[in-house]
């Protein structure tokens, strides 16, 4: 492993992200679940609106997998840096930016 490459994410994080990404594929691969006409929704057979519903569910699962991985990477980075990124109110450069903005308005 090179020095500039971060260590891999924990197995639980990777498993959670993989499950979130695999759920839509698995749900749509089991065709007998939704290969029927009833119930209809606004005149559309179940087959069509079930697949269309999974477009939005798949997008939500992809976003959730991204959030899981991003939070794990951020937590790991915070632990290795030794800095607390959650408290930005005490940073001096924030105060400097505010003072500069006020000077620019005068």
Backbone as numpy.savetxt, mean C-alpha at the origin, in Angstrom:
# Nx Ny Nz CAx CAy CAz Cx Cy Cz
26.16 -10.06 0.10 25.31 -8.89 0.10 26.21 -7.66 0.10
25.88 -6.69 -0.75 26.67 -5.47 -0.81 26.31 -4.54 0.34
27.18 -3.61 0.61 26.98 -2.71 1.74 25.83 -1.72 1.50
25.57 -1.35 0.23 24.53 -0.36 -0.04 23.15 -0.98 -0.21
23.05 -2.29 -0.23 21.75 -2.94 -0.39 21.15 -3.25 0.97
19.90 -2.84 1.20 19.29 -3.11 2.51 18.99 -4.59 2.69
18.95 -5.03 3.93 18.60 -6.44 4.16 17.16 -6.71 3.75
16.83 -7.97 3.45 15.46 -8.27 3.02 14.44 -8.01 4.12
13.22 -7.80 3.70 12.13 -7.57 4.65 11.82 -8.85 5.41
11.24 -8.74 6.58 10.86 -9.95 7.33 9.88 -10.82 6.54
9.91 -12.11 6.81 9.08 -13.06 6.07 7.59 -12.76 6.25
7.18 -12.30 7.42 5.77 -11.99 7.66 5.28 -10.86 6.79
6.11 -9.86 6.59 5.73 -8.72 5.74 5.61 -9.17 4.30
6.58 -9.96 3.84 6.53 -10.45 2.47 5.33 -11.37 2.26
5.02 -12.20 3.25 3.87 -13.10 3.14 2.56 -12.32 3.09
2.44 -11.28 3.92 1.22 -10.46 3.92 1.04 -9.76 2.58
2.12 -9.19 2.05 2.04 -8.50 0.76 1.72 -9.50 -0.35
2.33 -10.66 -0.30 2.05 -11.68 -1.31 0.62 -12.17 -1.26
0.08 -12.33 -0.05 -1.31 -12.75 0.09 -2.25 -11.69 -0.46
-1.95 -10.42 -0.19 -2.79 -9.34 -0.70 -2.74 -9.27 -2.22
-1.60 -9.54 -2.81 -1.47 -9.51 -4.26 -2.06 -10.76 -4.91
-2.02 -11.89 -4.21 -2.51 -13.13 -4.77 -4.01 -13.33 -4.64
-4.62 -12.66 -3.68 -6.05 -12.83 -3.44 -6.91 -12.55 -4.68
-6.73 -11.43 -5.38 -7.56 -11.19 -6.56 -7.35 -12.24 -7.66
-6.12 -12.66 -7.85 -5.86 -13.66 -8.88 -6.53 -14.98 -8.54
-6.41 -15.38 -7.30 -7.01 -16.64 -6.87 -8.54 -16.57 -6.97
-9.11 -15.46 -6.56 -10.57 -15.32 -6.58 -11.12 -15.39 -8.01
-10.37 -14.87 -8.97 -10.85 -14.89 -10.35 -10.47 -16.16 -11.10
-9.54 -16.93 -10.57 -9.18 -18.20 -11.21 -10.19 -19.31 -10.91
-10.93 -19.16 -9.85 -11.93 -20.17 -9.49 -13.25 -19.80 -10.16
-13.33 -20.10 -11.43 -14.46 -19.68 -12.26 -15.80 -20.25 -11.79
-15.89 -21.50 -11.30 -17.21 -21.99 -10.89 -17.89 -21.15 -9.81
-17.14 -20.34 -9.10 -17.74 -19.48 -8.08 -18.67 -18.45 -8.72
-18.29 -17.92 -9.87 -19.05 -16.81 -10.45 -19.58 -17.10 -11.85
-19.54 -18.33 -12.32 -20.04 -18.67 -13.66 -21.55 -18.93 -13.61
-22.30 -17.87 -13.38 -23.76 -17.98 -13.32 -24.39 -16.64 -13.70
-25.67 -16.66 -13.97 -26.37 -15.44 -14.39 -26.99 -14.68 -13.22
-27.42 -15.38 -12.22 -28.12 -14.75 -11.09 -27.19 -14.61 -9.90
-27.29 -13.62 -9.10 -28.21 -12.48 -9.14 -27.71 -11.43 -10.13
-28.63 -10.68 -10.66 -28.27 -9.60 -11.58 -28.18 -8.29 -10.80
-27.39 -7.40 -11.32 -27.22 -6.07 -10.74 -27.39 -5.06 -11.86
-28.47 -4.26 -11.81 -28.80 -3.28 -12.84 -28.87 -3.94 -14.21
-29.35 -5.15 -14.27 -29.52 -5.87 -15.52 -28.29 -6.65 -15.97
-27.18 -6.51 -15.27 -25.96 -7.23 -15.64 -25.93 -8.58 -14.92
-25.58 -9.64 -15.63 -25.46 -10.95 -14.97 -24.33 -10.95 -13.94
-24.45 -11.84 -12.98 -23.47 -11.95 -11.90 -22.06 -12.09 -12.45
-21.88 -12.87 -13.51 -20.57 -13.11 -14.10 -19.84 -11.81 -14.40
-20.53 -10.83 -14.96 -19.89 -9.57 -15.37 -19.64 -8.64 -14.19
-20.66 -8.44 -13.36 -20.44 -7.47 -12.28 -19.51 -8.01 -11.21
-19.42 -9.32 -11.05 -18.46 -9.90 -10.11 -17.04 -9.62 -10.56
-16.75 -9.79 -11.84 -15.41 -9.49 -12.35 -15.11 -8.00 -12.28
-16.10 -7.17 -12.58 -15.88 -5.73 -12.51 -15.64 -5.28 -11.07
-16.34 -5.88 -10.13 -16.11 -5.56 -8.72 -14.67 -5.87 -8.32
-14.11 -6.94 -8.85 -12.75 -7.32 -8.50 -11.70 -6.36 -9.06
-12.06 -5.53 -10.04 -11.13 -4.49 -10.50 -10.82 -3.55 -9.34
-11.84 -3.15 -8.61 -11.66 -2.23 -7.49 -11.04 -2.94 -6.28
-11.44 -4.18 -6.05 -10.87 -4.94 -4.94 -9.38 -5.18 -5.19
-9.01 -5.50 -6.44 -7.60 -5.72 -6.77 -6.78 -4.44 -6.58
-7.35 -3.31 -6.94 -6.65 -2.04 -6.74 -6.44 -1.78 -5.24
-7.46 -2.06 -4.44 -7.34 -1.87 -2.99 -6.31 -2.84 -2.39
-6.28 -4.06 -2.87 -5.30 -5.03 -2.37 -3.88 -4.63 -2.76
-3.71 -4.12 -3.97 -2.38 -3.66 -4.41 -1.92 -2.48 -3.56
-2.82 -1.54 -3.29 -2.48 -0.40 -2.44 -2.12 -0.87 -1.03
-2.89 -1.80 -0.49 -2.62 -2.30 0.86 -1.27 -3.01 0.91
-0.92 -3.77 -0.12 0.39 -4.43 -0.16 1.51 -3.39 -0.20
1.31 -2.33 -0.96 2.30 -1.24 -1.01 2.48 -0.60 0.37
1.37 -0.35 1.05 1.44 0.28 2.37 2.17 -0.63 3.36
1.88 -1.93 3.32 2.54 -2.87 4.23 4.05 -2.85 4.02
4.48 -2.92 2.77 5.91 -2.94 2.47 6.55 -1.59 2.78
5.87 -0.51 2.44 6.42 0.83 2.69 6.61 1.09 4.18
5.64 0.70 4.98 5.77 0.89 6.44 6.89 0.05 7.02
7.04 -1.18 6.52 8.12 -2.03 7.01 9.48 -1.45 6.64
9.60 -0.94 5.43 10.87 -0.31 5.03 11.13 0.95 5.84
10.10 1.75 6.07 10.26 2.98 6.84 10.65 2.67 8.29
10.01 1.67 8.88 10.36 1.27 10.26 11.80 0.79 10.33
12.22 0.01 9.36 13.59 -0.49 9.34 14.58 0.65 9.17
14.26 1.61 8.29 15.15 2.75 8.08 15.25 3.60 9.34
14.12 3.81 10.02 14.14 4.59 11.26 14.97 3.93 12.34
14.89 2.61 12.42 15.68 1.90 13.44 17.16 1.95 13.13
17.54 1.89 11.86 18.96 1.91 11.51 19.53 3.31 11.56
18.72 4.33 11.24 19.19 5.72 11.30 19.31 6.23 12.72
18.44 5.74 13.57 18.41 6.24 14.94 17.70 7.56 15.07
16.97 7.97 14.03 16.25 9.24 14.08 14.76 8.96 14.19
14.06 9.90 14.76 12.61 9.79 14.89 11.98 10.66 13.81
11.45 10.05 12.78 10.86 10.81 11.68 9.42 11.22 11.94
8.85 10.78 13.04 7.45 11.12 13.30 7.29 12.51 13.89
8.31 13.03 14.57 8.19 14.34 15.21 8.98 15.36 14.39
8.27 16.09 13.54 8.92 17.09 12.71 8.72 18.50 13.24
8.03 18.63 14.36 7.72 19.97 14.86 8.91 20.63 15.53
9.86 19.87 16.03 10.99 20.45 16.74 12.19 20.69 15.85
12.05 20.47 14.57 13.19 20.67 13.68 13.42 22.16 13.46
14.67 22.58 13.50 14.98 24.00 13.36 14.78 24.49 11.93
14.98 23.62 10.94 14.83 24.08 9.57 13.37 24.40 9.25
12.42 23.79 9.94 11.01 24.15 9.76 10.78 25.59 10.23
11.36 25.93 11.35 11.22 27.29 11.86 11.89 28.28 10.92
13.04 27.90 10.36 13.73 28.78 9.43 12.89 29.01 8.17
12.23 27.97 7.68 11.39 28.11 6.50 10.21 29.03 6.78
9.65 28.94 7.96 8.53 29.80 8.31 8.98 31.26 8.38
10.13 31.50 8.99 10.65 32.86 9.07 10.94 33.42 7.68
11.51 32.60 6.79 11.80 33.06 5.43 10.52 33.39 4.68
9.49 32.58 4.87 8.21 32.83 4.20 7.59 34.13 4.69
7.70 34.40 5.99 7.13 35.63 6.53 7.92 36.83 6.02
9.22 36.71 5.91 10.03 37.82 5.40 9.69 38.10 3.94
9.38 37.03 3.17 9.07 37.22 1.76 7.74 37.91 1.54
6.83 37.80 2.50 5.52 38.45 2.35 5.59 39.93 2.69
6.56 40.35 3.41 6.65 41.77 3.81 7.12 42.65 2.72
